[in-house]
Amino acid sequence: MFKQTNFSQPIIGLLSALLLSGCSGATRIQLESSFPALLTEPREVRAAVIMSPEFSEYIATPNKNMTLEIGASQRNIFEKTFRGLITEVVFVDNLALIEEPQDIIIRPSVVDVQVAVPSENYLNVYEVWIKYNIAISDTDDNPIDSWFMPVYGKTASSFMLQKDAAVGSATTIALRDIGAKLSLDFYRIPALKTYLDARWQETAP
């Protein structure tokens, strides 16, 4: 789990930059949030995490009047989370940059981003859903599993007077959910668990 002291900070403290553009009434939200490290015991695994430039610079367009620049923030939380889960992990932009043999290769990608505002959900909250696919392959890059991982965040509109700040806060909460989901469920993925158990038995003295 994450450090308790970090969660006690106000939500707004997680948002270091929010940008609202005035062009045609469109909302452009630029996140540069930092996230706490996981307090978990990493497992003896060697892994390469491939985060392409498209992923690291990802800009979501949940509707025609809104863009969410989440690439840098989602890369930040994925890096911190996998460092807390895996003893030997490298982060690269593409497969060709992996220099050493790995137990597993991980490729996160964004499937969809959805935003609901009070006028749409008839509630006094702003909601953000981000749907990820975590593709996992073996040491030879043969597929092990493709794991669907949704994350969710919401913020009551009463906390934030401006729409862009409220959506930004809900997005940050959703991104923080990445760490919680991975720390609880990553090693429970059935195909991955079976593969790693077999690999550890092969390498056991």
C-alpha positions in Angstrom: 0.0 0.0 0.0 1.0 3.6 -0.3 2.4 5.7 2.6 -0.4 6.8 4.8 1.0 10.3 5.2 0.8 11.0 1.5 -2.9 10.1 1.4 -3.7 12.5 4.2 -2.6 15.4 2.1 -5.4 17.4 0.3 -6.2 16.1 -3.1 -5.3 19.4 -4.6 -1.7 18.9 -3.5 -1.4 16.1 -6.0 -2.0 18.5 -8.8 1.1 20.5 -9.6 -0.2 21.9 -12.9 -3.6 22.5 -14.4 -4.0 24.4 -17.6 -7.3 25.7 -19.0 -7.3 27.0 -22.6 -9.9 29.5 -23.7 -10.2 28.4 -27.3 -13.8 27.6 -28.3 -14.7 26.8 -24.7 -12.6 23.7 -24.8 -11.0 22.4 -21.5 -7.3 21.3 -21.7 -6.0 19.7 -18.6 -2.3 19.1 -18.2 -1.3 16.9 -15.3 2.2 16.8 -13.9 1.4 15.1 -10.6 3.9 13.1 -8.5 2.8 9.9 -6.8 4.1 8.1 -3.6 6.1 5.0 -3.9 4.6 1.6 -2.9 5.3 0.1 0.5 5.6 -3.5 -0.7 8.2 -6.2 -0.9 9.3 -6.6 -4.5 9.5 -10.2 -5.9 12.6 -11.7 -7.4 11.7 -11.1 -11.0 13.5 -9.5 -14.0 11.2 -7.5 -16.1 11.3 -4.9 -18.9 8.4 -2.5 -19.1 7.9 -1.0 -22.6 6.2 2.4 -22.5 6.1 3.7 -26.0 6.3 7.5 -26.7 2.6 7.3 -27.6 1.9 6.0 -24.1 4.3 8.4 -22.3 2.9 11.4 -24.2 -0.7 10.2 -24.2 -3.4 12.8 -24.7 -7.0 11.7 -24.1 -9.9 13.3 -25.8 -13.0 12.0 -23.9 -15.2 14.4 -25.8 -14.8 17.2 -28.4 -14.5 19.9 -25.8 -11.9 18.3 -23.5 -8.4 17.0 -23.7 -6.5 15.3 -20.8 -2.7 15.2 -21.0 -2.0 12.2 -18.8 1.0 10.6 -20.5 3.8 11.8 -18.2 1.7 11.2 -15.0 0.7 7.6 -16.0 4.3 6.8 -16.9 5.3 8.2 -13.5 2.9 6.0 -11.5 3.6 2.9 -13.6 7.4 3.3 -13.0 7.0 3.8 -9.3 4.6 0.9 -9.0 6.6 -1.7 -10.9 9.8 -0.7 -9.0 7.8 -1.6 -5.8 6.7 -4.9 -7.3 9.8 -6.2 -9.1 13.4 -6.4 -7.9 15.1 -5.9 -11.3 13.1 -3.7 -13.7 14.0 -1.6 -16.7 11.9 0.9 -18.6 12.4 1.3 -22.3 10.6 2.9 -25.3 10.6 -0.2 -27.5 11.6 -3.9 -27.6 14.9 -3.3 -29.4 16.3 -1.4 -26.4 16.1 -4.4 -24.1 19.7 -5.4 -23.6 19.5 -8.3 -21.1 17.3 -11.4 -20.9 14.1 -10.8 -18.9 11.7 -13.1 -17.1 8.8 -11.1 -18.4 8.1 -8.2 -20.8 5.2 -5.8 -19.9 3.5 -3.4 -22.3 0.8 -1.1 -20.8 -1.5 0.7 -23.1 -4.6 2.9 -22.9 -7.8 1.4 -24.2 -10.2 4.2 -23.4 -10.8 7.3 -21.2 -14.2 8.5 -20.2 -15.2 11.6 -18.2 -18.6 12.3 -16.6 -19.5 15.8 -15.3 -22.6 16.7 -13.1 -24.7 17.8 -16.1 -24.2 14.3 -17.6 -24.4 11.9 -14.7 -27.0 13.9 -12.7 -24.8 13.7 -9.6 -22.8 16.4 -7.9 -19.5 14.8 -8.8 -16.9 14.6 -11.6 -15.9 11.1 -12.6 -13.0 9.7 -14.7 -12.5 6.2 -15.9 -9.3 5.1 -17.6 -9.2 1.6 -19.1 -5.7 0.0 -19.5 -4.5 -3.2 -21.2 -1.4 -4.8 -19.6 0.1 -7.1 -22.2 2.6 -9.6 -20.6 5.0 -11.8 -22.5 7.7 -14.3 -21.7 11.5 -14.1 -22.0 11.1 -14.7 -25.8 8.3 -12.3 -26.1 5.7 -14.9 -26.5 2.3 -13.8 -25.1 1.4 -14.9 -21.6 -1.7 -12.8 -21.0 -3.4 -9.6 -21.9 -4.9 -8.2 -18.7 -7.7 -5.5 -18.7 -7.3 -3.1 -15.9 -9.8 -0.2 -15.3 -9.2 2.6 -12.8 -11.6 5.1 -11.5 -11.6 8.5 -9.8 -14.2 11.0 -8.7 -14.3 14.3 -7.0 -17.3 16.1 -5.5 -17.8 19.4 -7.4 -18.1 21.2 -4.1 -14.4 20.7 -3.6 -13.4 22.4 -6.8 -15.2 25.4 -8.1 -13.8 25.2 -11.6 -14.5 22.4 -14.0 -10.9 21.9 -15.1 -9.6 21.6 -11.6 -12.3 19.1 -10.6 -11.7 16.9 -13.7 -7.9 17.2 -13.0 -8.4 16.0 -9.5 -10.6 13.1 -10.4 -8.1 12.1 -13.1 -5.2 12.1 -10.5 -7.3 9.9 -8.2 -7.9 7.5 -11.1 -4.2 7.4 -11.9 -3.4 6.8 -8.2 -5.7 3.7 -8.4 -3.1 2.2 -10.8 -0.8 1.5 -8.0 -3.5 0.0 -5.8 -4.8 -2.3 -8.6 -1.3 -3.6 -9.6 -0.1 -4.1 -6.1 -3.1 -6.2 -5.2 -3.7 -8.1 -8.5 -0.6 -8.2 -10.7 0.9 -11.5 -9.3 -2.6 -12.9 -9.0 -3.1 -13.0 -12.8 -3.6 -16.7 -13.4 -1.5 -17.1 -16.5 1.4 -15.0 -15.1 1.3 -16.8 -11.8 1.5 -20.2 -13.6 4.4 -19.0 -15.8 6.4 -17.5 -12.9 5.9 -20.5 -10.7 7.2 -22.8 -13.5 10.1 -20.5 -14.2 11.2 -20.4 -10.5 11.1 -24.2 -10.3 13.3 -24.4 -13.4 15.9 -22.0 -11.9 15.7 -23.3 -8.3 19.0 -24.9 -7.1 
